[in-house]
Amino acid sequence: MIELSRFACFLALFLFTCAPVQWSHPKSTWDTPVTVRVCIDLPARNVSAAREALDSWNVAVGSWKHFVVTDGNNCDITVLEVDTNVCGGEDNAYACALIGVGKTVWFRKGKYPDNAVKGVLMHELGHILGASHIPGTLMNSRYDKYDNECPDVTTVAQVAAYNHLNIETLAWCYR
């Protein structure tokens, strides 16, 4: 009986963690979203994960802003890897960005695992869009792969409030 119970728990956990992310649907949209040009200067092995992070935010705020990867100097946001601690007092931070006014996401070389790039970049873009740390959400101050799957309703609500947007024009994921 105990083995069946363990199997049921394993199966429930497997189904919960492997289920595709579900998204809400915006009730209204802008005619033309603002294009945000993003330059990615990360190791080649991390660029596709960074693009996935931008794609997730495009689902969430795509009616308002649209993130596109671009090359060159004409960047609205720059994502780059740095050797030094530009993140302030937090010595173990994987990355950082300024809340609401940021134009740069700094990934700290040697501090972040490759499999965390998507979630960490989504988190830092949340800061740039105006979100602060809230436990149990994408904006959790400590990286958790389950919290960092997609922009959740609490994070998107912070972005909407900071930018004086109607949350019904944005989308969020359900986990």
Backbone as ProteinMPNN parsed JSONL, in Angstrom:
{"seq_chain_A": "MIELSRFACFLALFLFTCAPVQWSHPKSTWDTPVTVRVCIDLPARNVSAAREALDSWNVAVGSWKHFVVTDGNNCDITVLEVDTNVCGGEDNAYACALIGVGKTVWFRKGKYPDNAVKGVLMHELGHILGASHIPGTLMNSRYDKYDNECPDVTTVAQVAAYNHLNIETLAWCYR", "coords_chain_A": {"N_chain_A": [[0.817, -1.197, 0.0], [1.974, 1.216, 0.753], [3.892, 1.534, -1.258], [2.236, 1.967, -3.514], [1.083, 4.375, -2.791], [3.355, 6.046, -2.804], [3.984, 5.866, -5.517], [1.711, 7.09, -6.623], [2.04, 9.68, -5.608], [4.453, 10.361, -6.873], [3.627, 10.239, -9.567], [1.658, 12.266, -9.603], [3.269, 14.494, -9.005], [4.995, 14.418, -11.219], [3.175, 14.857, -13.357], [2.235, 17.398, -12.65], [4.575, 18.995, -12.789], [5.325, 18.683, -15.428], [3.3, 19.561, -16.967], [2.026, 21.643, -19.558], [2.496, 25.2, -19.591], [-0.181, 27.319, -18.816], [-1.911, 30.115, -20.142], [-3.427, 33.299, -19.457], [-5.895, 35.301, -21.201], [-5.638, 38.379, -22.8], [-8.059, 40.979, -22.408], [-8.342, 43.247, -23.886], [-6.405, 45.133, -26.278], [-3.536, 47.095, -27.352], [-3.298, 49.031, -30.367], [-0.813, 48.995, -31.725], [1.987, 47.473, -30.508], [4.775, 48.693, -28.564], [8.0, 48.479, -29.821], [10.729, 46.895, -28.348], [14.06, 46.874, -28.448], [16.439, 44.408, -27.941], [19.685, 43.674, -27.054], [21.718, 40.896, -26.907], [24.402, 39.794, -25.192], [25.7, 37.337, -24.345], [27.315, 34.178, -23.533], [27.372, 31.969, -26.362], [26.056, 29.534, -25.903], [23.993, 30.219, -24.221], [22.228, 31.91, -25.477], [19.845, 31.026, -26.794], [18.217, 30.343, -24.61], [17.934, 32.856, -23.476], [16.47, 34.1, -25.485], [14.117, 32.623, -25.248], [13.209, 33.551, -22.774], [12.575, 36.2, -23.452], [10.536, 35.64, -25.267], [8.589, 34.587, -23.529], [7.944, 36.885, -21.989], [6.951, 38.372, -24.103], [4.535, 37.095, -24.605], [3.207, 37.766, -22.264], [3.213, 40.649, -22.16], [2.813, 41.409, -24.732], [0.844, 42.845, -26.092], [1.353, 45.386, -25.388], [4.159, 45.906, -25.237], [6.808, 44.75, -27.333], [9.36, 42.533, -27.382], [12.323, 42.304, -29.186], [15.149, 40.656, -30.507], [18.174, 42.176, -31.31], [21.092, 43.219, -33.124], [24.089, 45.109, -32.567], [24.528, 48.618, -31.743], [22.177, 49.887, -31.213], [20.329, 49.541, -28.944], [17.608, 49.037, -26.737], [17.503, 47.629, -24.401], [20.154, 45.949, -22.835], [21.658, 42.81, -22.493], [24.077, 41.273, -20.732], [27.165, 39.583, -19.898], [29.221, 39.913, -17.078], [32.386, 40.333, -15.379], [32.751, 41.467, -12.905], [31.305, 42.381, -9.687], [28.612, 44.015, -10.101], [26.278, 44.119, -8.907], [25.773, 45.131, -6.414], [25.391, 44.642, -2.891], [24.781, 41.897, -2.753], [26.521, 39.144, -2.943], [26.236, 36.598, -4.035], [24.434, 36.783, -6.102], [22.953, 35.838, -9.176], [22.405, 37.506, -11.299], [21.507, 40.937, -12.142], [19.394, 43.862, -12.259], [18.174, 47.191, -12.624], [15.254, 48.434, -10.994], [12.484, 49.373, -12.807], [13.768, 51.563, -14.125], [15.838, 50.477, -15.401], [18.127, 49.574, -17.979], [19.843, 47.656, -18.532], [20.761, 44.265, -18.113], [22.758, 42.531, -16.027], [24.552, 39.656, -16.098], [26.345, 37.643, -13.914], [29.443, 36.458, -14.483], [30.35, 33.112, -14.093], [28.714, 32.777, -11.866], [26.071, 32.015, -12.375], [24.09, 29.165, -13.271], [23.931, 27.457, -16.437], [21.413, 26.322, -17.0], [19.663, 28.023, -15.772], [19.346, 30.407, -17.066], [17.103, 31.289, -18.648], [14.979, 31.594, -16.717], [16.188, 33.363, -14.885], [16.684, 35.601, -16.501], [14.037, 36.268, -17.2], [13.131, 37.049, -14.672], [14.835, 39.287, -14.146], [14.089, 40.978, -16.261], [11.531, 41.438, -15.386], [12.109, 43.152, -13.235], [13.11, 45.381, -14.718], [10.768, 46.106, -15.96], [9.349, 47.01, -13.816], [8.72, 45.444, -11.556], [9.02, 44.242, -8.182], [10.709, 42.259, -5.632], [8.91, 39.394, -4.641], [8.058, 36.739, -2.644], [7.567, 33.342, -3.779], [6.829, 33.848, -6.384], [7.607, 34.726, -9.828], [9.241, 36.799, -9.212], [10.625, 36.119, -6.918], [13.205, 36.517, -4.552], [15.243, 34.682, -4.416], [16.538, 32.294, -6.645], [14.381, 29.906, -8.022], [13.535, 27.182, -9.812], [10.88, 26.482, -10.286], [9.388, 28.716, -9.625], [10.279, 30.387, -11.564], [9.25, 29.912, -14.13], [7.545, 31.388, -15.801], [5.96, 34.616, -16.449], [3.946, 35.301, -13.822], [0.641, 35.98, -12.42], [0.854, 37.733, -10.204], [3.319, 38.996, -10.612], [2.877, 40.169, -13.143], [0.791, 41.85, -12.427], [2.158, 43.664, -10.784], [3.801, 44.871, -12.732], [1.835, 46.019, -14.353], [0.671, 47.848, -12.518], [2.883, 49.501, -11.865], [3.385, 50.687, -14.316], [1.065, 51.99, -14.851], [-1.031, 50.623, -16.188], [-3.903, 48.897, -17.427], [-4.518, 45.845, -16.087], [-5.963, 43.976, -17.465], [-5.233, 44.203, -20.08], [-2.983, 42.782, -20.375], [-1.278, 39.568, -20.17], [-0.884, 36.509, -18.282], [0.736, 33.686, -16.787], [-0.498, 30.497, -15.685], [0.388, 28.252, -13.172]], "CA_chain_A": [[0.0, 0.0, 0.0], [2.856, 2.375, 0.81], [4.493, 1.699, -2.582], [1.213, 2.55, -4.379], [0.962, 5.772, -2.391], [4.543, 6.732, -3.315], [3.832, 5.956, -6.966], [0.687, 8.105, -6.89], [2.662, 10.984, -5.355], [5.414, 10.604, -7.955], [2.868, 10.513, -10.778], [1.054, 13.598, -9.467], [4.354, 15.469, -9.118], [5.435, 14.402, -12.613], [2.159, 15.509, -14.187], [2.188, 18.817, -12.292], [5.769, 19.706, -13.245], [5.49, 18.547, -16.871], [2.149, 20.123, -17.666], [2.365, 22.901, -20.241], [2.06, 26.424, -18.926], [-1.43, 27.883, -19.322], [-1.88, 31.581, -20.135], [-4.683, 34.045, -19.521], [-6.06, 35.993, -22.479], [-5.956, 39.798, -22.598], [-9.42, 41.346, -22.82], [-8.213, 44.279, -24.906], [-5.012, 45.34, -26.636], [-3.183, 48.31, -28.057], [-3.232, 48.822, -31.81], [0.557, 48.654, -32.092], [2.867, 47.44, -29.34], [6.059, 49.376, -28.659], [9.107, 47.55, -30.024], [11.861, 47.052, -27.443], [15.203, 46.189, -29.051], [17.272, 43.807, -26.9], [20.969, 43.123, -27.48], [22.135, 39.817, -26.015], [25.842, 39.569, -25.231], [25.963, 36.224, -23.438], [27.931, 33.071, -24.265], [26.491, 31.41, -27.398], [25.246, 28.432, -25.36], [22.894, 30.774, -23.43], [21.412, 32.844, -26.263], [18.491, 30.505, -27.048], [17.462, 30.47, -23.359], [17.603, 34.277, -23.347], [15.373, 34.346, -26.432], [12.914, 32.029, -24.652], [12.749, 34.486, -21.742], [11.916, 37.307, -24.16], [9.278, 35.111, -25.81], [7.608, 34.502, -22.432], [7.463, 38.236, -21.71], [6.134, 38.814, -25.236], [3.176, 36.581, -24.386], [2.608, 38.508, -21.151], [3.03, 42.089, -22.411], [2.906, 41.58, -26.178], [-0.087, 43.843, -26.622], [1.876, 46.687, -24.958], [5.552, 45.958, -25.688], [7.258, 43.552, -28.04], [10.809, 42.405, -27.286], [12.984, 41.689, -30.339], [16.598, 40.594, -30.392], [18.839, 42.935, -32.354], [22.546, 43.326, -32.99], [24.606, 46.458, -32.738], [24.516, 49.595, -30.663], [20.866, 50.519, -31.112], [19.615, 48.662, -28.013], [16.838, 49.613, -25.635], [17.944, 46.847, -23.247], [21.335, 45.132, -23.109], [21.849, 41.672, -21.595], [25.481, 40.928, -20.901], [27.876, 38.902, -18.827], [30.303, 40.739, -16.531], [33.289, 39.675, -14.437], [32.747, 42.132, -11.599], [30.039, 42.429, -8.967], [27.911, 45.286, -10.262], [24.962, 43.884, -8.326], [25.656, 45.652, -5.058], [25.793, 43.868, -1.737], [24.477, 40.472, -2.851], [27.674, 38.537, -3.6], [25.867, 35.368, -4.723], [23.405, 37.04, -7.114], [23.237, 35.367, -10.53], [22.277, 38.635, -12.225], [20.786, 42.049, -11.548], [18.908, 44.951, -13.111], [17.517, 48.234, -11.839], [13.793, 48.369, -11.062], [11.737, 50.428, -13.474], [14.552, 52.478, -14.95], [16.968, 49.728, -15.931], [18.313, 49.345, -19.406], [20.865, 46.618, -18.629], [20.741, 43.097, -17.241], [24.119, 42.048, -15.86], [24.745, 38.289, -15.617], [27.67, 37.563, -13.295], [30.221, 35.339, -15.0], [30.719, 32.1, -13.108], [27.764, 32.721, -10.745], [24.781, 31.458, -12.767], [24.137, 27.929, -14.054], [23.351, 27.602, -17.777], [19.996, 25.949, -17.028], [18.86, 29.046, -15.091], [19.373, 31.663, -17.827], [15.754, 31.732, -19.02], [14.259, 32.062, -15.531], [16.854, 34.532, -14.307], [16.434, 36.756, -17.361], [12.636, 36.676, -17.02], [13.095, 37.761, -13.386], [15.479, 40.6, -14.288], [13.212, 41.795, -17.109], [10.461, 41.867, -14.489], [12.601, 44.361, -12.564], [13.151, 46.491, -15.674], [9.378, 46.504, -16.22], [8.793, 47.645, -12.629], [8.347, 44.51, -10.488], [9.921, 44.062, -7.041], [10.754, 40.885, -5.119], [7.785, 38.831, -3.899], [8.26, 35.287, -2.522], [6.62, 32.436, -4.413], [6.487, 34.315, -7.731], [8.767, 34.941, -10.684], [10.07, 37.828, -8.582], [11.246, 35.621, -5.697], [14.579, 37.024, -4.483], [16.135, 33.533, -4.611], [16.151, 31.524, -7.825], [13.682, 28.641, -7.869], [13.126, 26.883, -11.187], [9.424, 26.398, -10.382], [8.879, 30.089, -9.607], [10.821, 31.113, -12.71], [8.791, 29.322, -15.384], [6.846, 32.342, -16.656], [5.417, 35.76, -15.703], [2.709, 34.94, -13.141], [-0.321, 37.071, -12.256], [1.345, 38.713, -9.238], [4.374, 39.754, -11.281], [2.259, 40.991, -14.185], [0.037, 42.904, -11.735], [3.13, 44.69, -10.406], [4.188, 45.58, -13.963], [0.691, 46.853, -14.742], [0.533, 48.956, -11.569], [4.028, 50.405, -11.99], [3.308, 51.39, -15.598], [-0.281, 52.567, -14.956], [-1.726, 49.883, -17.236], [-5.002, 48.038, -17.033], [-3.996, 44.474, -16.122], [-6.727, 43.191, -18.432], [-4.594, 44.298, -21.394], [-1.806, 41.922, -20.324], [-1.553, 38.15, -19.934], [-0.013, 35.893, -17.289], [0.642, 32.219, -16.845], [-0.971, 29.729, -14.532], [1.278, 27.111, -12.98]], "C_chain_A": [[0.856, 1.254, 0.0], [3.488, 2.619, -0.556], [3.493, 2.327, -3.557], [1.039, 4.025, -4.065], [2.153, 6.583, -2.901], [4.448, 6.911, -4.825], [2.816, 7.032, -7.333], [1.252, 9.507, -6.675], [3.644, 11.335, -6.455], [4.686, 10.971, -9.239], [2.236, 11.901, -10.727], [2.114, 14.683, -9.618], [4.838, 15.559, -10.555], [4.446, 15.135, -13.507], [2.092, 17.008, -13.913], [3.37, 19.571, -12.885], [5.942, 19.642, -14.758], [4.317, 19.132, -17.659], [2.545, 21.419, -18.355], [1.801, 24.093, -19.477], [0.791, 26.92, -19.604], [-1.385, 29.39, -19.184], [-3.286, 32.154, -20.102], [-4.762, 34.716, -20.89], [-6.408, 37.446, -22.212], [-7.35, 40.111, -23.125], [-9.419, 42.469, -23.856], [-6.732, 44.506, -25.171], [-4.808, 46.72, -27.229], [-3.178, 48.003, -29.545], [-1.849, 48.351, -32.236], [1.433, 48.634, -30.845], [4.165, 48.187, -29.616], [7.156, 48.321, -28.817], [10.246, 47.901, -29.074], [12.999, 46.199, -28.01], [16.137, 45.719, -27.941], [18.532, 43.234, -27.543], [21.406, 42.096, -26.448], [23.615, 39.555, -26.225], [26.195, 38.56, -24.142], [26.71, 35.159, -24.22], [26.915, 32.42, -25.207], [25.569, 30.32, -26.854], [24.02, 28.932, -24.59], [21.927, 31.654, -24.227], [20.001, 32.305, -26.508], [17.634, 30.584, -25.783], [17.061, 31.927, -23.132], [16.449, 34.638, -24.286], [14.052, 33.78, -25.896], [12.34, 32.934, -23.564], [12.024, 35.664, -22.38], [10.585, 36.857, -24.73], [8.205, 35.015, -24.729], [7.063, 35.884, -22.08], [6.639, 38.776, -22.874], [4.703, 38.296, -25.128], [2.48, 37.438, -23.331], [2.291, 39.962, -21.516], [2.996, 42.419, -23.898], [1.927, 42.555, -26.784], [0.397, 45.257, -26.312], [3.297, 46.906, -25.459], [5.889, 44.659, -26.39], [8.784, 43.541, -28.046], [11.348, 41.696, -28.523], [14.489, 41.727, -30.109], [17.195, 41.321, -31.589], [20.34, 42.92, -32.096], [22.94, 44.786, -33.082], [24.444, 47.33, -31.52], [23.153, 50.22, -30.423], [19.946, 49.68, -30.22], [18.828, 49.479, -26.998], [17.216, 48.937, -24.32], [19.143, 46.013, -23.69], [21.435, 44.045, -22.044], [23.282, 41.208, -21.797], [26.045, 40.244, -19.676], [29.043, 39.776, -18.391], [31.117, 39.939, -15.522], [33.172, 40.231, -13.025], [31.361, 42.1, -10.969], [29.447, 43.834, -9.098], [26.555, 45.236, -9.576], [24.838, 44.369, -6.889], [26.084, 44.651, -4.018], [25.589, 42.372, -1.845], [25.577, 39.761, -3.64], [27.315, 37.292, -4.392], [24.813, 35.564, -5.808], [23.855, 36.516, -8.469], [23.298, 36.537, -11.504], [21.579, 39.774, -11.493], [20.374, 43.046, -12.618], [18.232, 45.958, -12.193], [16.006, 48.187, -12.047], [13.24, 49.604, -11.756], [12.515, 51.339, -14.391], [15.715, 51.763, -15.631], [16.944, 49.594, -17.435], [19.309, 48.22, -19.641], [20.563, 45.502, -17.642], [22.167, 42.571, -17.219], [24.081, 40.629, -15.313], [26.174, 38.199, -15.1], [28.388, 36.289, -13.717], [30.628, 34.395, -13.872], [29.749, 31.957, -11.949], [26.46, 32.007, -11.1], [24.952, 30.146, -13.53], [23.449, 28.142, -15.406], [21.857, 27.303, -17.801], [19.091, 26.951, -16.315], [18.721, 30.327, -15.901], [17.972, 32.163, -18.161], [15.024, 32.329, -17.816], [14.866, 33.312, -14.929], [16.6, 35.764, -15.175], [14.978, 37.201, -17.279], [12.494, 37.488, -15.738], [13.67, 39.173, -13.538], [14.685, 41.517, -15.216], [11.995, 42.261, -16.313], [10.857, 43.113, -13.725], [12.586, 45.557, -13.505], [11.747, 47.015, -15.958], [8.684, 47.058, -14.983], [8.436, 46.737, -11.477], [9.445, 44.403, -9.426], [9.869, 42.606, -6.582], [9.494, 40.549, -4.328], [7.987, 37.319, -3.843], [7.169, 34.495, -3.237], [6.167, 32.854, -5.797], [7.758, 34.348, -8.575], [9.743, 35.9, -10.023], [10.616, 37.414, -7.214], [12.702, 36.072, -5.675], [15.621, 35.918, -4.63], [15.629, 32.716, -5.785], [15.511, 30.203, -7.43], [13.109, 28.299, -9.234], [11.611, 26.797, -11.34], [8.779, 27.786, -10.346], [9.253, 30.836, -10.879], [10.418, 30.514, -14.049], [8.223, 30.36, -16.348], [6.35, 33.519, -15.806], [4.026, 35.431, -15.131], [1.849, 36.175, -12.9], [0.178, 38.134, -11.276], [2.423, 39.599, -9.861], [3.784, 40.69, -12.325], [1.431, 42.12, -13.558], [0.965, 44.023, -11.271], [3.546, 45.527, -11.612], [3.071, 46.513, -14.395], [0.575, 48.063, -13.82], [1.661, 49.973, -11.732], [3.908, 51.28, -13.24], [1.932, 52.009, -15.858], [-1.064, 51.96, -16.119], [-2.903, 49.134, -16.636], [-4.51, 46.608, -17.166], [-4.742, 43.617, -17.142], [-6.167, 43.286, -19.851], [-3.36, 43.403, -21.482], [-2.232, 40.476, -20.089], [-0.573, 37.639, -18.884], [-0.212, 34.391, -17.363], [0.057, 31.675, -15.549], [-0.036, 28.54, -14.399], [0.608, 26.057, -12.174]], "O_chain_A": [[0.526, 2.239, -0.66], [3.613, 3.767, -0.982], [3.894, 3.163, -4.366], [0.867, 4.838, -4.974], [1.971, 7.7, -3.383], [4.786, 7.969, -5.355], [3.045, 7.805, -8.263], [0.98, 10.417, -7.458], [3.673, 12.473, -6.924], [5.081, 11.911, -9.928], [2.278, 12.634, -11.715], [1.879, 15.687, -10.29], [5.068, 16.656, -11.061], [4.85, 15.953, -14.333], [1.912, 17.8, -14.838], [3.198, 20.663, -13.426], [6.648, 20.478, -15.322], [4.356, 19.185, -18.888], [3.312, 22.208, -17.803], [0.77, 23.999, -18.811], [0.704, 26.936, -20.832], [-0.863, 29.896, -18.191], [-4.221, 31.568, -20.649], [-3.793, 34.695, -21.649], [-7.358, 37.732, -21.484], [-7.772, 39.58, -24.153], [-10.377, 42.623, -24.613], [-5.892, 44.106, -24.365], [-5.762, 47.422, -27.563], [-3.066, 46.842, -29.942], [-1.727, 47.411, -33.022], [1.605, 49.664, -30.193], [4.598, 48.298, -30.763], [7.227, 47.377, -28.03], [10.674, 49.052, -28.999], [12.915, 44.972, -28.047], [16.576, 46.511, -27.108], [18.457, 42.414, -28.459], [21.457, 42.391, -25.254], [24.033, 39.143, -27.307], [26.88, 38.871, -23.168], [26.746, 35.215, -25.449], [25.732, 32.332, -24.88], [24.427, 30.196, -27.297], [23.101, 28.155, -24.331], [20.909, 32.092, -23.69], [19.042, 33.074, -26.433], [16.439, 30.864, -25.874], [15.963, 32.197, -22.646], [15.557, 35.399, -23.913], [12.996, 34.389, -26.07], [11.123, 33.069, -23.446], [10.97, 36.08, -21.898], [9.607, 37.603, -24.687], [7.041, 35.327, -24.981], [5.857, 36.044, -21.893], [5.716, 39.561, -22.657], [3.763, 38.988, -25.518], [1.311, 37.794, -23.481], [1.204, 40.449, -21.208], [3.134, 43.58, -24.28], [2.155, 43.05, -27.888], [-0.088, 46.221, -26.903], [3.611, 47.95, -26.032], [5.331, 43.605, -26.085], [9.422, 44.415, -28.633], [10.883, 40.611, -28.871], [15.029, 42.701, -29.585], [16.782, 41.113, -32.73], [20.79, 42.643, -30.984], [22.195, 45.604, -33.62], [24.248, 46.843, -30.407], [23.003, 51.018, -29.498], [18.92, 49.174, -30.674], [19.316, 50.478, -26.47], [17.248, 49.573, -23.266], [19.147, 45.444, -24.782], [21.313, 44.317, -20.85], [23.662, 40.8, -22.895], [25.491, 40.314, -18.579], [29.769, 40.317, -19.225], [30.619, 39.003, -14.897], [33.466, 39.532, -12.056], [30.368, 41.824, -11.643], [29.747, 44.724, -8.302], [25.777, 46.186, -9.649], [23.864, 44.032, -6.215], [27.03, 43.893, -4.229], [26.193, 41.63, -1.071], [25.563, 39.775, -4.871], [28.023, 36.953, -5.341], [24.343, 34.58, -6.38], [25.001, 36.721, -8.87], [24.127, 36.562, -12.413], [21.114, 39.605, -10.365], [20.922, 43.075, -13.72], [17.771, 45.605, -11.107], [15.537, 47.927, -13.155], [13.498, 50.735, -11.342], [11.954, 51.845, -15.363], [16.489, 52.387, -16.357], [15.89, 49.513, -18.066], [19.596, 47.86, -20.783], [20.168, 45.743, -16.502], [22.72, 42.208, -18.257], [23.63, 40.413, -14.189], [27.109, 38.63, -15.775], [27.986, 35.184, -13.353], [31.169, 34.812, -12.848], [29.946, 31.079, -11.109], [25.807, 31.45, -10.218], [25.862, 30.025, -14.351], [22.497, 28.916, -15.507], [21.108, 27.949, -18.535], [17.877, 26.752, -16.258], [18.038, 31.252, -15.462], [17.681, 33.345, -17.975], [14.509, 33.444, -17.892], [14.147, 34.219, -14.51], [16.333, 36.847, -14.653], [14.707, 38.402, -17.288], [11.805, 38.508, -15.725], [13.051, 40.144, -13.102], [14.62, 42.722, -14.974], [11.485, 43.357, -16.543], [10.053, 44.033, -13.573], [12.106, 46.629, -13.139], [11.553, 48.211, -16.172], [7.55, 47.53, -15.075], [7.886, 47.216, -10.486], [10.635, 44.466, -9.733], [9.073, 41.817, -7.092], [9.065, 41.312, -3.463], [8.078, 36.676, -4.889], [6.012, 34.911, -3.295], [5.221, 32.281, -6.336], [8.847, 34.037, -8.091], [10.949, 35.816, -10.256], [11.027, 38.271, -6.431], [13.371, 36.009, -6.706], [16.777, 36.205, -4.942], [14.428, 32.472, -5.906], [16.045, 29.47, -6.597], [12.283, 29.044, -9.761], [11.102, 27.022, -12.438], [7.739, 28.004, -10.968], [8.602, 31.82, -11.231], [11.179, 30.603, -15.012], [8.391, 30.241, -17.561], [6.324, 33.427, -14.579], [3.055, 35.302, -15.878], [2.289, 37.297, -13.152], [-0.053, 39.322, -11.496], [2.43, 40.812, -9.656], [4.144, 41.865, -12.387], [1.379, 43.223, -14.102], [0.609, 45.198, -11.352], [3.634, 46.751, -11.522], [3.321, 47.662, -14.76], [0.398, 49.185, -14.294], [1.412, 51.179, -11.737], [4.278, 52.454, -13.229], [1.666, 52.495, -16.958], [-1.672, 52.669, -16.921], [-2.885, 48.781, -15.456], [-4.122, 46.194, -18.258], [-4.196, 42.628, -17.63], [-6.582, 42.532, -20.73], [-2.758, 43.281, -22.548], [-3.405, 40.197, -19.839], [0.453, 38.27, -18.629], [-1.191, 33.897, -17.922], [0.114, 32.299, -14.489], [0.298, 27.892, -15.391], [1.203, 25.013, -11.907]]}, "name": "protein", "num_of_chains": 1, "seq": "MIELSRFACFLALFLFTCAPVQWSHPKSTWDTPVTVRVCIDLPARNVSAAREALDSWNVAVGSWKHFVVTDGNNCDITVLEVDTNVCGGEDNAYACALIGVGKTVWFRKGKYPDNAVKGVLMHELGHILGASHIPGTLMNSRYDKYDNECPDVTTVAQVAAYNHLNIETLAWCYR"}
